[in-house]
Every structure is written in C-alpha cells, then in structure tokens.
C-alpha cells in the first residue's frame, strides 16, 4: 500500500472537510458556496487542487463526480485527455458505441461532442479549485501557493492546447474574459517563470519519500519546455532554443531515465506497472497522477487505460500465465492499436502471434508491447476487440509479479511528465536547428534504454516516429502530429479511418483545435473558426 496516499489524497474526507457540492463546468461558478460555509480545511482544499486531476470526485470511484451531468468515470482528466489525443490519431481506435467515440475515431467531432464537453468541464472546474485556494490561502504558504499556481498554469495550458481561445479568470466568482491562444501562451510563460523560484528544489522521489506527487522546480521547467516546443503552433513563432534550454535543465536534474530492469521486466515496462511509484522507475517521473487501489480509486486514471486495452483472453504476466493485467474487473476490451502504430515497430507486417512480453523480445524493442494472438492487424471492421492488435503497455501487477493489494482498482500511477520527454525534446530542437548528428545521440539514449538498435541518421519523419514509439498510448500523439504538420489540413500522412475513410483521407485544418462546447459559448467566449455557432 502507498503510505503517502492517506495524507496527500484523503478522498473520503474531502467532501466533509470542504463542504463541496458538485461543481458546474464554467469559470463563472466558484467551487465553494460562501453563503453556507464560513470555515474550510486549508489542507483539504490544497489536496483537492491535486486530486481534481487524478480522481473523478471526492469519494472515490463510485461516488459523485466533480462534473454535473456526466458519469464520473467518463469525466476524469486523464481519460478525457487520452481519448482526445489518442483516438483522433494514428495510434488508437476504440470499438465501443459510447457517444463521441466514433466521432473521435473518424475526426468528426464538433461543438456537441460529449467527451470534449467533459474535458473542457474538467479543466475549467480544476481551475476553479485553484482560484479558490489562491484567493483563500495564497498568502499563507509561498511554496503551496506556487504549486497551485503551477497546477492552474498546467490546466490553462491543456485548455489552450485543446481549445485554442479560452475563458480566463484568476478570481473566484468572476465572469471570465477571453484570451486568444497567443495571449494565453504569454500568460502561462510569465506565470511559470514567476513561480519557479518559489517551488521546492528539483528532487526525484519515490512514493515513500516526502513530497512524492507534489510538483517542484523541475515541473515548471518541464511545462516551459513543452510550451516552447509547441510555440510555433500556439503563436506562429518557433522557440526551439528555449525548449532545448529547459529540456537540458530537466535532463541535468536529479530526475533520471530509468534504465535498470528487474527480473523478467524491462526498465521501460516498469514505468507502467502497479509499483511504478515504489521502484526506481519513479525517479523518471517529474509529475505523477497518483492512484491507489484502496485510498485513491477511479475509473479515469491508469485503471481506464489498463482495462480498456485488455480482454479476458490476454495473459501478460510471464511469472503467472493465468493473470491478464492484475485487475479482477479490468477486461473492458475497447481500445486497440491502429496498424500505423504497429508498423513503427513491425514495418513488414510479419509479426508471429505472441503475447506482448514475447513480442517485445522478438521484435528487439522493449516498447513493442503488442498482443496479436487471435487479432488481425487491420481495424477495417472495428466491431470486435480482435480487429486490431491489442496494446498491453499498462498493467496493474507489480514488478515482482504479485497482484495489487486491491483486487479491482490499480495502484499504477500515471507518469504525466517523465524524463524521456526531455531527451526527445532536446533531440528534436537540435534537429530543427540544423544539428542532426548531435540530435541522434539523444534519441539513441532513449532507444538504448529500450534495447532497440541505434539510429544512424535522423530526419523529421524519423523523429516523429520515435515520439510515437516512446510515448504511444500516453495521451500526447495529437499534439506531436500537429507540430509536425501531419494532423489536419492537406498533408501526406494517412491512417486507417482518418477523416472517416478506411484508407484515410485529409480533414480540415481547423480541426487541429477542438470546438468550444455549445453550452460554453456565451458572454465573451466565441466559437472557434470552422465550427457551427448554434
């Protein structure tokens, strides 16, 4: 059991401590009702600013959600980030009939898309909690205030990345103004630069260490790195040198690539297992979304990506062939790989039928975690789970082969920021600044960790493929495709069901930014170009 969970995420007591009602989804409404509450628990309010990203609500998986009118498991941050950034791309496809899934699969989303409404609502609700904490407690503890300001900046970053022009307020109860993407970029940059000295020193931690799960200076460097890497998309002006500077700061910190495997498990696989917060894998993680099978349960954290990618016919623990993924209720059989992802590891479509742990060994890359036993490569029908290779990247069992301490929910943390991203960012920035021979060295450090062969040369297309090989199914692919000009608009890159055609077809460039949900287009907030306004 993760001992820190009771103190950092005391979800069972949050509702009583704060008197929260379920929050609505816009910045006009504060998460605290001042008309009936005169005191609050500052520790619980601080905790909630973290918990709103890791959990669906205050009382665990089966309690009420923070978001009114939406199933709790569907409303969680990681699940909505994952769906919007994976199902819309060349990496993942889902066979479920839930409202919005088909539209993601075929890039047919618009202002009425229910999951985008949930994503928008989760982010704006999280911003509400941060604004409330800073209004009530912002002058009490400088480090805590800086952490909450970071969380708010991160939430505004994710809102800006997905929706472009966004509602903006730093004051509870205030009617939001509208900031353009460029204005939001500038605000996030200035906010991160201002709070960086106030955050605690960058120090890698395990879950048994004080402060695990809380952000420090390295998190600010990391988000600045990510902001600058995508600056050309957000503002029209590239910032490769700045992105490289902050990537190097992360690489030179005490956070390190996890390079040592344990028993039958590779170093890479250990990043996505049930004890990833307890092993040395944790030292790669700059910002985790924490989970615990008893104290911090949810359907939208790592449990979602574990359960949605497994069927009961899969067996992915070589130490116990009877085990699927370590969860008693984790075989939802929904999300699979599109062939374009598989071909980044297996270009000749000649993979023998194997479990994922066998596939990684045979294909000579620890990251090739595909199970194709009884599966076809193509997703042409997209009706059965077997239409497309299964992905067994995330699991609930531990690196010693044992099961989590709870039979259903996972202990696996989501490593939202991990050091490998800094290495690939640094390499991409060098490449874009005309230094391919230097850039390939940093890509090969990542490949060496995966026991993959070294690259002899690096191009932009190879760089984009390497982003996918390292980070597939982690909820970032759409962002990379846009930066490389391979998502919306006229380009030379297709995947199965892109734009609604089985062979793939271009879709409009305006879909690089999602539509503002219809119910949020009011006051200063206007719809993004290309989408219907009513």
N, C-alpha and C positions, 0 to 999 in steps of 0.2 A: 504493500500500500504506500502511496506517496504521502509522506507525513506532512508535507507542507500544505496540502490541499485544504485541510480543515481551517487553517489560518488565513490563507490567501483567497480561497473561493468558498466561503461558508454559505453556500447557496440556500441551504434550508432555512437560514435565519435572515436572509436579505429582506424578504418582504416585511417581516415584523419590524426589523430594525429601521427600515426606511419609510414604511407606510406607502409603498408604491402601488399605484393602480397600474393596469396595463396601459402602456404608452401608445399614443397615436403616432402617426408616421411623418409629421412635418415639424419644422422648427418653430412654428407658432406656439407650440404647447410645451410647457415645462414638465419634466418627469416628476416633480414634487408638487403636491397640492397644498399651497401655503394657507388656504382657508381652513384646513382642518389639522395642520401639523405645525407645531411650534418648536419641536426639537427633532433632531435626527442623529443618527450614529455616523460620525465622520469616517470611521474605519470602513463601515459597510458601504458608504457612498463611494469611497475611494475604490473599494473592491469591485463595485458594480461597474465602474468605468472600464475595468479589465474584463469582467465576466460577460458583459454585453456582447463581446466579440467571440467568446469561447462557448457560451451557452445560449439556449433559446429563451430562457426566462429565469425566474428567481428560485424555483423549487425543483429543479432537475428536469429530466427528460419528459416526464408525463404530466407536468404541471403547466400552468398557463404560460403563454408566450408573452414576450415584451411587445409584440406586434398584434394589434387588434385585428380580428377578422381573418387570420391566417394560421394554418396548422403550425404548431410550434416547431416540429421537426423540419418543416419546409422553410421556416423563416430565418434560420440561423445564418450567420455571416459566412462561414467557410463554405457551407453548402451552396449558397447563392453565388458567391464569388466563383466557386468551382464550376457550377452549371453555366454561368455566363461566359466564362473564359475558356472552357474546355469543349462543351457540346457544340459551340459555334465554329469549331476549328477542325483541323486535320487529325486531331488526336483521339477524341472520344465521340461516341454515339450512344444514345440510350433507346431502349425498345419500349419503355413504359408509355402509357397513354395519359399521364398526368397533364393537366392544362399547361401549355407552354413548352413542353418537352419537344414536340415535333417542330415547333417554330424555331427553337434553338438549333435542332439538328439540321434544318434547311435554311437558316438565316432569314426567316420570315417574321421576325419579331417586330413589334410596333408598340404604340402607347398603351395598348390594353393588355400587354403581356403580364400575366400574374406574377411570375417569378422576378421579373425586373422591378415590379412594384414592391415585392418583398425585399429585394436587395436595396433599393432606394430607401425603403422604410427602415430597414435595419441600420443603415449608415446614418440617416438623419436622427433616428432615435438615440444611437450611440453618441452622436454629437450633443444631443440634448442633455444626456447624463454628464458629459464632460463640462458643458457650460454651467450646469447646476453646481457641480463640485467646485469649479473655479470661482463661481460667484459667492459660494458659502464659505469655502476653505482655502481659496487661492493665496491668501496672505499668511497662512499659518505654518506651512512647511514648504520651503522652497523646492526641495527635491521632489516631493509628491506632486506639487503643482506642475513642475516641469514634466513629470511623467504623464500627467493627464493632458497637458498641452501637446505632448508628443502623440498620444492616442488620438486626440482631436485632429491633429495635423494629418495623421495617417488616414483617418476616416474621411477627411476632406480630400486627401489625395485619391483614395479609392473612388469617391463620388465623382471627382473631376475626371479621372481616367475613364470611367464608365459612361458618364452622362454629360461631360463637357461643361456647359454653363450650369451653375448650381446655385441653390439657395444658400445664403451665408448670414450667420449671426454668431456672435460670441456672448450674447446676453440672454439668459432665460426669459421666456415670455415675449421676447421682441419679435416683431414681424420681420422675416428675413429680407435682405436685399438680394440682388442677383449679381454674381460675379462671373465674368467671362472666364474661359479656360486660362488665358494669359494672366488675368488678374489673380485667379486662384493659385496659379503657379508661383507668382511673385509672393503672395501671402504665405504659402507653405514654406518657400525657401527662407524668407525672413524669420518666420516663426521657429524653424529648426535651428537656424544659426543663432538665434537669441537664446534658446533654451539649452543648447548643447553644453555650455559651461556649468549649468545648474544640475545636470544629471549626474548620477554616480559614475565613478570611473568604470571604464570598459573592463569587464572581468567575466570570463567564461565560467559557467556554473552548471552543476547537476541539481536534480530536484531535492537532494538532501542538503544543499547549500542555501544559506540565507539569501533571499533576493532572486531565486530562480523564478522565472515567469515575469519579472519586472524589467522594464527597459532601462538601459543605461546609455552612455555616450555613443557606444557602437551602434545602437539602434538609430540614433539621429544621423550618424554618418551613413548608415545603410539606406535610410529613406532619402537622404540627399543624393546619394549615388543613383538610386532608382529614378529620382526626379530628373536629374541631369541626363541620365542615359536616354530618357524619352523626351527631352526638352524640345527637340525638333518637331515632334508630333504635337506637343502641347502649345508651343509658342512660335514655331517656324524657324527658330534659331538653334542650331546644334550646340551642345556643350560637352563634347567628348573629353576634353582635358579636365574639366571639373569632375565629371563622372569617374574618370580614372583616378583622380586625386583621392576621392572619398572611398573608392574601391580599395585602394592601397592602404588607407588607414584601417579599414576593416581587416584586410589580409595581414597587416602587421600587428594587430591587437592580440590579446590572449585567446580569442576565438580562433579555432583551427579546424581545418579539414579533418574529418575522422577517417583514418587510414588503416586501422588495425581491426581485422575481423575477429570473430570469436567462434571457434569450433567449425560447424558447417556453414555459418553465416558470414557473408562478406561484409566488409566495412560499409558499403553502400546500403545493403539490405537492413543493417542495424539502425539506420536513420528512420525507419518506418515501422518499427516493431513496438510491442507493448511496454518494453522497458527502455525506450529511447531517451527518457529523461533521467534514467538511473545509470546508464553506461557512459563510456567516454564519447559516445555519439552525441551526447548533449553539448559537448564543447563546440560543436559546429553550429549550434543554434543560437542566433542572436535574439530572436523574439519568438517564443512558442505560444501556441494556443493550448492551454493545459486541459487534460482530461483525466478522469479517474473513474473507474467502474462503479464506485460506491458514492463518492463525495461530489463528483462533478460529471454527471451523466448527461448525455444529449444525443439526439438523432442527427445533428447537423455538423458535428465536429469530425474527427477521424473515423468515428463509427460509421458515418454516412459513406465515406469513400471505400471503407473496408467492405461493408455489407453490400453496397450497390455493385461491386465488381466481382462478387463471388456467387457461385451456385453451390448447392449441396454436393455436386459431383466432383468438385475440386478438392484436392488434398495437397497442401503446400507446406507441410512440416516433415522434413525427412527423418526427424527424430521420432515421429509418431504418425505413421501414414493414415491413421484414422481421423486426423484433425484436418478441418478445412482451413479456417482462418483464426480460430481461437474463440469465436463467439457462438453462443448457443442459438442466437437469433440473427446471424449475420450472413444470410444467403439470399439476398434480395434479387440477384440475377438481373441487373439492369444495364449498367454501363460497360461497354467493351471498347477495344481499340479499333480505329479505322485502319485500313491496310496501309495508308500512307505513313502512319506511325510505325507499324511493324517493319516496313521496308527500310526504315532508317537503321535498323539493326540486321535485317534479313533481306537484302536487296533482290535476291533471286527467287523469292517465294518458295524456298525449298526446305523449310523447317520440318523436321520429323515431329510426330505427335509426342509431346513431352509436358511434364509439369513445368511451372515457371522456374523452380530452382534448378531443374535439369536443363532447361532452355538456356539459362544464363551461362552455364558451364559449356554447353556445346557450341554456343554462338560466340564465345570468347569475349563477353562483355557482361559484367555483373548486373548491369542495368536492364538487360533484355528479359524482363520478368513477365513473359507471356506464357499462358497455358492454352494450348491448342488441341488438347485431347477431346475429340468429338466436335471440334469447331471448324468452321470454314474461315478463310481469310476475308472474303468479301462480306459486306453488310447489305447486299442488294435487297434482301427481303426485310431485314430489320424487324422481324417478328419474334424470333426465338433468341434466347441468350447465346445460343451457339452460332448465330450469324455474326461473325467477327471473333477475333481472338480475345480471350479473357486476360485481364491485367491483374496480377497478384502482387502489386507493389506494397500496399499497406496491409498489415496483419495485426491481430490482437495478441498472439502469443509472444513469449519473451525469447531472448537470445539463448537461454538455457533450454528452450523447448517447452517450458511449462506454460500453463494457461494463466490468464489474468485472474486476479483474486475475486472478480465478479464474473458470473458465467455469461452475462449478456453484453453489457457495455464495456467499452475498451478503456485501457489505460494509456493508449498510444497518443502522444502529444502531436499536434501539427506543427512542424517546424516552418513557420511562416517566413522567417528570414534565416537563411543558412549561408555559411561562408562560401560555398561553391558558387553562389550567385556573384560574389565579389570577384572571383577569379575569371568567370566568363565575361563579366562586365569589363574588367581590366583588359582582357584579350580583345574584346570587340572594339573598345575605344582605341587601342593600339592599331588594330587593323584599319579602322576608319581614318586614322591619322597617318596612314601610309607606312606602317611598320609590321608587315605580315610575318616576317621571320621571327620577330620578337613575340608577336601575339600568339603564335602557335605553341610556344613554350608553355604558356599558361593554360591553354586548352589541354595540352598533353599531361599536365599535372592532374587535371580532373580525370582524364582518360586512364592514366596510370592507376589512380585510386580504384577505378572500375575494372582493372586488369584487361583493358582494351588496348589494341595496338596503337602505336603512336602515329599521329598525322605527320606527313612530310611537308604539307603546304596547307594554307588556309585562305579560303575565299569567303565572301559574304554568304553565299549559299551554304557552304560547309559550316560556317559559324551558326547560321540559323538552325541547321540540323542538329548541331551539338547542343544548342539550348534545349531542343526537344528531347534529345537522348538523356540529358541530365535531369530535366525538370518536368517530363511528361506526367500528366495527371496530378500536378500540384497546384493547378489553378492560375496559370500565368500565360498560357500559349497565345491567346488572342492578342495580348499586349506585344509580344515579340513579332507576331506576323504583321501587325500594323506597322511597327517600327521598320521592318524590312520591306514594306510595300507589297505584302503578299496576302492581304485580307480583302477588304472591299475595294472596288474600283477595277479598272482594266489591268490585269496582270497575267503572268504566265504560270500561275500556280493553282492547280485544282485538286480537289479531294472528293471522295465519294459523298454524294448528296450536298455538296457545296452549292448554294443558291437554289436548291430544290431539284436539281438534275442528278441522276445516279452517277453519271460520269463527271459531274462537277461543271459549274458554269459561273462566270463572274456575277457578282451582285453589286449594287450601287455603293459608291464610296461613302455616302452619307451614313451608312450603317456601321462605319468604324466607331461611331458614337451611338449609344443606345437612345431610344426615345425617352423623354421625361414622361412618367406615368400620367395619364389624363387627369386623374384626381389631384395631381400636384401642380398642374398648370393653372396658376391663379396669382393675383397680385403682380409682383414684379417678375414672376417666373414665366418664361415663354417656352414654347416647344422648339426642339432642335430642328434645323432645316431638313427638309425631305419627308418628314413625318406628317400625317394628318393632324390638324389642330382641333378637331372635335370628334 
